[in-house]
Amino acid sequence: MEFLYVLPGCEGSAHDGRVLKDAVSHDLRIPEGKYYLGDAGYALNSYTVTPYRGTRYHLKEFGDGLQKPQNKEELYNLRHSSLRNVIERTYGAVKNKFPVLLNMNSYALEEQTGLIQSVFAIYNFIRRNRDEFLNEHGSYTRNGEQDADERDAGDTEPVEADDGTMKKLRDDIATAMWVDYLVTLAGRYGEVVV
């Protein structure tokens, strides 16, 4: 995974969804047909695809793969959660390789901003040129930090109202995944009734 946009230096505390909305309103350009994966704290909109609310989402809720999805919304959420987990593991790998990120308080805000930009630029350079440098650490979660599938963003407010077009897109994606899933199960086990 590669980092495409880094926005360090936001003063105070802000939810990632609010920072993303601000970045999009200024200079962040998202290519047509591409979307960010947002947790439940993000709004479903033209550039962010979120999970279905009120539906199983966290990987643990699927019992380590022993409990199969029961409908298209659960399957979509399971795959969404798996992808978000990759993102969180990538952040963990960056923090592991660049421990300066773990203790930034001793630096002035401008220095922190420069360090963060430098770290992600170096990470991307290494990623493009020497994958083996970062692959030696595989999946990593720092002690005391939760994976994306363990974090609950349900108590944060979405930044903006849901977008009907994205609801339809999400439903279409979920339906296509569900049909493919059922066909795959039928091929493995014969007739499948879910």
C-alpha positions as protocol buffer text, in pm:
chain_id: "A"
residue {
  index: 1
  type: MET
  ca { x: 0 y: 0 z: 0 }
}
residue {
  index: 2
  type: GLU
  ca { x: 114 y: 352 z: -79 }
}
residue {
  index: 3
  type: PHE
  ca { x: 13 y: 681 z: 79 }
}
residue {
  index: 4
  type: LEU
  ca { x: -133 y: 920 z: -178 }
}
residue {
  index: 5
  type: TYR
  ca { x: -212 y: 1219 z: 40 }
}
residue {
  index: 6
  type: VAL
  ca { x: -81 y: 1321 z: 381 }
}
residue {
  index: 7
  type: LEU
  ca { x: -219 y: 1623 z: 565 }
}
residue {
  index: 8
  type: PRO
  ca { x: -18 y: 1679 z: 883 }
}
residue {
  index: 9
  type: GLY
  ca { x: -46 y: 1987 z: 1099 }
}
residue {
  index: 10
  type: CYS
  ca { x: -416 y: 2010 z: 1180 }
}
residue {
  index: 11
  type: GLU
  ca { x: -431 y: 2191 z: 1509 }
}
residue {
  index: 12
  type: GLY
  ca { x: -645 y: 2049 z: 1784 }
}
residue {
  index: 13
  type: SER
  ca { x: -846 y: 1733 z: 1758 }
}
residue {
  index: 14
  type: ALA
  ca { x: -1055 y: 1653 z: 1452 }
}
residue {
  index: 15
  type: HIS
  ca { x: -1215 y: 1332 z: 1324 }
}
residue {
  index: 16
  type: ASP
  ca { x: -1055 y: 1192 z: 1009 }
}
residue {
  index: 17
  type: GLY
  ca { x: -1382 y: 1246 z: 822 }
}
residue {
  index: 18
  type: ARG
  ca { x: -1377 y: 1619 z: 894 }
}
residue {
  index: 19
  type: VAL
  ca { x: -1012 y: 1642 z: 785 }
}
residue {
  index: 20
  type: LEU
  ca { x: -1091 y: 1453 z: 463 }
}
residue {
  index: 21
  type: LYS
  ca { x: -1388 y: 1680 z: 388 }
}
residue {
  index: 22
  type: ASP
  ca { x: -1166 y: 1986 z: 440 }
}
residue {
  index: 23
  type: ALA
  ca { x: -893 y: 1841 z: 216 }
}
residue {
  index: 24
  type: VAL
  ca { x: -1142 y: 1765 z: -62 }
}
residue {
  index: 25
  type: SER
  ca { x: -1288 y: 2116 z: -39 }
}
residue {
  index: 26
  type: HIS
  ca { x: -941 y: 2264 z: -86 }
}
residue {
  index: 27
  type: ASP
  ca { x: -699 y: 2073 z: -307 }
}
residue {
  index: 28
  type: LEU
  ca { x: -737 y: 1696 z: -276 }
}
residue {
  index: 29
  type: ARG
  ca { x: -856 y: 1552 z: -606 }
}
residue {
  index: 30
  type: ILE
  ca { x: -1003 y: 1203 z: -607 }
}
residue {
  index: 31
  type: PRO
  ca { x: -1007 y: 1035 z: -949 }
}
residue {
  index: 32
  type: GLU
  ca { x: -1351 y: 951 z: -1086 }
}
residue {
  index: 33
  type: GLY
  ca { x: -1454 y: 598 z: -992 }
}
residue {
  index: 34
  type: LYS
  ca { x: -1217 y: 589 z: -692 }
}
residue {
  index: 35
  type: TYR
  ca { x: -1328 y: 616 z: -329 }
}
residue {
  index: 36
  type: TYR
  ca { x: -1189 y: 625 z: 22 }
}
residue {
  index: 37
  type: LEU
  ca { x: -1294 y: 356 z: 268 }
}
residue {
  index: 38
  type: GLY
  ca { x: -1441 y: 528 z: 570 }
}
residue {
  index: 39
  type: ASP
  ca { x: -1547 y: 380 z: 901 }
}
residue {
  index: 40
  type: ALA
  ca { x: -1886 y: 452 z: 1060 }
}
residue {
  index: 41
  type: GLY
  ca { x: -1767 y: 800 z: 1163 }
}
residue {
  index: 42
  type: TYR
  ca { x: -1748 y: 910 z: 799 }
}
residue {
  index: 43
  type: ALA
  ca { x: -2040 y: 1023 z: 589 }
}
residue {
  index: 44
  type: LEU
  ca { x: -2137 y: 820 z: 285 }
}
residue {
  index: 45
  type: ASN
  ca { x: -2072 y: 1066 z: 2 }
}
residue {
  index: 46
  type: SER
  ca { x: -1927 y: 1099 z: -347 }
}
residue {
  index: 47
  type: TYR
  ca { x: -1572 y: 1020 z: -231 }
}
residue {
  index: 48
  type: THR
  ca { x: -1618 y: 796 z: 76 }
}
residue {
  index: 49
  type: VAL
  ca { x: -1769 y: 447 z: 93 }
}
residue {
  index: 50
  type: THR
  ca { x: -1881 y: 347 z: 441 }
}
residue {
  index: 51
  type: PRO
  ca { x: -2014 y: 27 z: 599 }
}
residue {
  index: 52
  type: TYR
  ca { x: -2383 y: -44 z: 647 }
}
residue {
  index: 53
  type: ARG
  ca { x: -2491 y: 81 z: 988 }
}
residue {
  index: 54
  type: GLY
  ca { x: -2664 y: -157 z: 1229 }
}
residue {
  index: 55
  type: THR
  ca { x: -2511 y: -460 z: 1052 }
}
residue {
  index: 56
  type: ARG
  ca { x: -2227 y: -684 z: 1171 }
}
residue {
  index: 57
  type: TYR
  ca { x: -1900 y: -519 z: 1076 }
}
residue {
  index: 58
  type: HIS
  ca { x: -1601 y: -603 z: 1295 }
}
residue {
  index: 59
  type: LEU
  ca { x: -1398 y: -910 z: 1199 }
}
residue {
  index: 60
  type: LYS
  ca { x: -1443 y: -1049 z: 1551 }
}
residue {
  index: 61
  type: GLU
  ca { x: -1821 y: -1050 z: 1501 }
}
residue {
  index: 62
  type: PHE
  ca { x: -1774 y: -1310 z: 1228 }
}
residue {
  index: 63
  type: GLY
  ca { x: -1604 y: -1549 z: 1472 }
}
residue {
  index: 64
  type: ASP
  ca { x: -1269 y: -1570 z: 1293 }
}
residue {
  index: 65
  type: GLY
  ca { x: -1441 y: -1689 z: 976 }
}
residue {
  index: 66
  type: LEU
  ca { x: -1655 y: -1953 z: 1146 }
}
residue {
  index: 67
  type: GLN
  ca { x: -1975 y: -1744 z: 1118 }
}
residue {
  index: 68
  type: LYS
  ca { x: -2058 y: -1678 z: 756 }
}
residue {
  index: 69
  type: PRO
  ca { x: -2228 y: -1360 z: 633 }
}
residue {
  index: 70
  type: GLN
  ca { x: -2606 y: -1403 z: 618 }
}
residue {
  index: 71
  type: ASN
  ca { x: -2687 y: -1133 z: 362 }
}
residue {
  index: 72
  type: LYS
  ca { x: -2530 y: -889 z: 118 }
}
residue {
  index: 73
  type: GLU
  ca { x: -2490 y: -616 z: 381 }
}
residue {
  index: 74
  type: GLU
  ca { x: -2294 y: -845 z: 615 }
}
residue {
  index: 75
  type: LEU
  ca { x: -2072 y: -969 z: 332 }
}
residue {
  index: 76
  type: TYR
  ca { x: -2005 y: -612 z: 220 }
}
residue {
  index: 77
  type: ASN
  ca { x: -1922 y: -506 z: 577 }
}
residue {
  index: 78
  type: LEU
  ca { x: -1694 y: -808 z: 627 }
}
residue {
  index: 79
  type: ARG
  ca { x: -1494 y: -723 z: 316 }
}
residue {
  index: 80
  type: HIS
  ca { x: -1495 y: -350 z: 398 }
}
residue {
  index: 81
  type: SER
  ca { x: -1359 y: -429 z: 745 }
}
residue {
  index: 82
  type: SER
  ca { x: -1091 y: -656 z: 600 }
}
residue {
  index: 83
  type: LEU
  ca { x: -972 y: -378 z: 368 }
}
residue {
  index: 84
  type: ARG
  ca { x: -970 y: -120 z: 648 }
}
residue {
  index: 85
  type: ASN
  ca { x: -766 y: -363 z: 856 }
}
residue {
  index: 86
  type: VAL
  ca { x: -498 y: -363 z: 582 }
}
residue {
  index: 87
  type: ILE
  ca { x: -486 y: 16 z: 608 }
}
residue {
  index: 88
  type: GLU
  ca { x: -442 y: 5 z: 987 }
}
residue {
  index: 89
  type: ARG
  ca { x: -170 y: -260 z: 960 }
}
residue {
  index: 90
  type: THR
  ca { x: 11 y: -38 z: 710 }
}
residue {
  index: 91
  type: TYR
  ca { x: 3 y: 250 z: 960 }
}
residue {
  index: 92
  type: GLY
  ca { x: 143 y: 7 z: 1218 }
}
residue {
  index: 93
  type: ALA
  ca { x: 427 y: -89 z: 983 }
}
residue {
  index: 94
  type: VAL
  ca { x: 513 y: 278 z: 927 }
}
residue {
  index: 95
  type: LYS
  ca { x: 516 y: 347 z: 1303 }
}
residue {
  index: 96
  type: ASN
  ca { x: 732 y: 39 z: 1356 }
}
residue {
  index: 97
  type: LYS
  ca { x: 986 y: 145 z: 1093 }
}
residue {
  index: 98
  type: PHE
  ca { x: 985 y: 511 z: 1199 }
}
residue {
  index: 99
  type: PRO
  ca { x: 952 y: 521 z: 1579 }
}
residue {
  index: 100
  type: VAL
  ca { x: 997 y: 900 z: 1574 }
}
residue {
  index: 101
  type: LEU
  ca { x: 623 y: 909 z: 1500 }
}
residue {
  index: 102
  type: LEU
  ca { x: 547 y: 756 z: 1839 }
}
residue {
  index: 103
  type: ASN
  ca { x: 685 y: 1047 z: 2041 }
}
residue {
  index: 104
  type: MET
  ca { x: 637 y: 1374 z: 1856 }
}
residue {
  index: 105
  type: ASN
  ca { x: 555 y: 1594 z: 2158 }
}
residue {
  index: 106
  type: SER
  ca { x: 914 y: 1712 z: 2196 }
}
residue {
  index: 107
  type: TYR
  ca { x: 903 y: 1875 z: 1850 }
}
residue {
  index: 108
  type: ALA
  ca { x: 741 y: 2204 z: 1752 }
}
residue {
  index: 109
  type: LEU
  ca { x: 431 y: 2177 z: 1531 }
}
residue {
  index: 110
  type: GLU
  ca { x: 623 y: 2284 z: 1218 }
}
residue {
  index: 111
  type: GLU
  ca { x: 891 y: 2022 z: 1287 }
}
residue {
  index: 112
  type: GLN
  ca { x: 625 y: 1756 z: 1344 }
}
residue {
  index: 113
  type: THR
  ca { x: 463 y: 1846 z: 1013 }
}
residue {
  index: 114
  type: GLY
  ca { x: 795 y: 1819 z: 829 }
}
residue {
  index: 115
  type: LEU
  ca { x: 883 y: 1489 z: 998 }
}
residue {
  index: 116
  type: ILE
  ca { x: 548 y: 1335 z: 910 }
}
residue {
  index: 117
  type: GLN
  ca { x: 574 y: 1444 z: 546 }
}
residue {
  index: 118
  type: SER
  ca { x: 931 y: 1312 z: 529 }
}
residue {
  index: 119
  type: VAL
  ca { x: 844 y: 977 z: 687 }
}
residue {
  index: 120
  type: PHE
  ca { x: 562 y: 909 z: 442 }
}
residue {
  index: 121
  type: ALA
  ca { x: 771 y: 1022 z: 143 }
}
residue {
  index: 122
  type: ILE
  ca { x: 1051 y: 786 z: 252 }
}
residue {
  index: 123
  type: TYR
  ca { x: 801 y: 506 z: 315 }
}
residue {
  index: 124
  type: ASN
  ca { x: 659 y: 546 z: -37 }
}
residue {
  index: 125
  type: PHE
  ca { x: 1009 y: 559 z: -188 }
}
residue {
  index: 126
  type: ILE
  ca { x: 1107 y: 238 z: -11 }
}
residue {
  index: 127
  type: ARG
  ca { x: 776 y: 77 z: -103 }
}
residue {
  index: 128
  type: ARG
  ca { x: 825 y: 154 z: -472 }
}
residue {
  index: 129
  type: ASN
  ca { x: 1190 y: 57 z: -481 }
}
residue {
  index: 130
  type: ARG
  ca { x: 1251 y: -208 z: -218 }
}
residue {
  index: 131
  type: ASP
  ca { x: 940 y: -392 z: -99 }
}
residue {
  index: 132
  type: GLU
  ca { x: 1148 y: -637 z: 102 }
}
residue {
  index: 133
  type: PHE
  ca { x: 1255 y: -354 z: 337 }
}
residue {
  index: 134
  type: LEU
  ca { x: 905 y: -322 z: 480 }
}
residue {
  index: 135
  type: ASN
  ca { x: 777 y: -676 z: 421 }
}
residue {
  index: 136
  type: GLU
  ca { x: 993 y: -822 z: 695 }
}
residue {
  index: 137
  type: HIS
  ca { x: 747 y: -693 z: 956 }
}
residue {
  index: 138
  type: GLY
  ca { x: 424 y: -829 z: 806 }
}
residue {
  index: 139
  type: SER
  ca { x: 111 y: -746 z: 1000 }
}
residue {
  index: 140
  type: TYR
  ca { x: 184 y: -537 z: 1303 }
}
residue {
  index: 141
  type: THR
  ca { x: -15 y: -379 z: 1578 }
}
residue {
  index: 142
  type: ARG
  ca { x: 163 y: -169 z: 1833 }
}
residue {
  index: 143
  type: ASN
  ca { x: 106 y: -276 z: 2194 }
}
residue {
  index: 144
  type: GLY
  ca { x: -211 y: -114 z: 2322 }
}
residue {
  index: 145
  type: GLU
  ca { x: -333 y: 4 z: 1981 }
}
residue {
  index: 146
  type: GLN
  ca { x: -643 y: -157 z: 1835 }
}
residue {
  index: 147
  type: ASP
  ca { x: -679 y: -288 z: 1483 }
}
residue {
  index: 148
  type: ALA
  ca { x: -942 y: -131 z: 1259 }
}
residue {
  index: 149
  type: ASP
  ca { x: -1174 y: -426 z: 1322 }
}
residue {
  index: 150
  type: GLU
  ca { x: -1158 y: -365 z: 1697 }
}
residue {
  index: 151
  type: ARG
  ca { x: -1209 y: 10 z: 1688 }
}
residue {
  index: 152
  type: ASP
  ca { x: -1565 y: 135 z: 1724 }
}
residue {
  index: 153
  type: ALA
  ca { x: -1635 y: 461 z: 1548 }
}
residue {
  index: 154
  type: GLY
  ca { x: -2008 y: 439 z: 1603 }
}
residue {
  index: 155
  type: ASP
  ca { x: -2012 y: 719 z: 1861 }
}
residue {
  index: 156
  type: THR
  ca { x: -1880 y: 983 z: 1620 }
}
residue {
  index: 157
  type: GLU
  ca { x: -2108 y: 1198 z: 1408 }
}
residue {
  index: 158
  type: PRO
  ca { x: -2091 y: 1180 z: 1029 }
}
residue {
  index: 159
  type: VAL
  ca { x: -1956 y: 1495 z: 869 }
}
residue {
  index: 160
  type: GLU
  ca { x: -2241 y: 1538 z: 620 }
}
residue {
  index: 161
  type: ALA
  ca { x: -2567 y: 1376 z: 513 }
}
residue {
  index: 162
  type: ASP
  ca { x: -2568 y: 1049 z: 323 }
}
residue {
  index: 163
  type: ASP
  ca { x: -2560 y: 1071 z: -55 }
}
residue {
  index: 164
  type: GLY
  ca { x: -2829 y: 876 z: -244 }
}
residue {
  index: 165
  type: THR
  ca { x: -2600 y: 804 z: -538 }
}
residue {
  index: 166
  type: MET
  ca { x: -2342 y: 645 z: -311 }
}
residue {
  index: 167
  type: LYS
  ca { x: -2609 y: 442 z: -131 }
}
residue {
  index: 168
  type: LYS
  ca { x: -2707 y: 297 z: -468 }
}
residue {
  index: 169
  type: LEU
  ca { x: -2343 y: 234 z: -561 }
}
residue {
  index: 170
  type: ARG
  ca { x: -2280 y: 63 z: -226 }
}
residue {
  index: 171
  type: ASP
  ca { x: -2596 y: -148 z: -272 }
}
residue {
  index: 172
  type: ASP
  ca { x: -2489 y: -242 z: -626 }
}
residue {
  index: 173
  type: ILE
  ca { x: -2143 y: -342 z: -503 }
}
residue {
  index: 174
  type: ALA
  ca { x: -2294 y: -542 z: -215 }
}
residue {
  index: 175
  type: THR
  ca { x: -2539 y: -718 z: -448 }
}
residue {
  index: 176
  type: ALA
  ca { x: -2266 y: -811 z: -697 }
}
residue {
  index: 177
  type: MET
  ca { x: -2047 y: -943 z: -414 }
}
residue {
  index: 178
  type: TRP
  ca { x: -2338 y: -1142 z: -269 }
}
residue {
  index: 179
  type: VAL
  ca { x: -2428 y: -1303 z: -602 }
}
residue {
  index: 180
  type: ASP
  ca { x: -2063 y: -1394 z: -662 }
}
residue {
  index: 181
  type: TYR
  ca { x: -2037 y: -1531 z: -307 }
}
residue {
  index: 182
  type: LEU
  ca { x: -2347 y: -1750 z: -351 }
}
residue {
  index: 183
  type: VAL
  ca { x: -2222 y: -1881 z: -687 }
}
residue {
  index: 184
  type: THR
  ca { x: -1886 y: -1964 z: -528 }
}
residue {
  index: 185
  type: LEU
  ca { x: -2054 y: -2145 z: -237 }
}
residue {
  index: 186
  type: ALA
  ca { x: -2281 y: -2335 z: -475 }
}
residue {
  index: 187
  type: GLY
  ca { x: -1975 y: -2444 z: -674 }
}
residue {
  index: 188
  type: ARG
  ca { x: -1806 y: -2571 z: -357 }
}
residue {
  index: 189
  type: TYR
  ca { x: -2096 y: -2727 z: -171 }
}
residue {
  index: 190
  type: GLY
  ca { x: -2375 y: -2778 z: -422 }
}
residue {
  index: 191
  type: GLU
  ca { x: -2701 y: -2597 z: -361 }
}
residue {
  index: 192
  type: VAL
  ca { x: -2667 y: -2324 z: -98 }
}
residue {
  index: 193
  type: VAL
  ca { x: -2960 y: -2167 z: 83 }
}
residue {
  index: 194
  type: VAL
  ca { x: -2880 y: -1862 z: 294 }
}
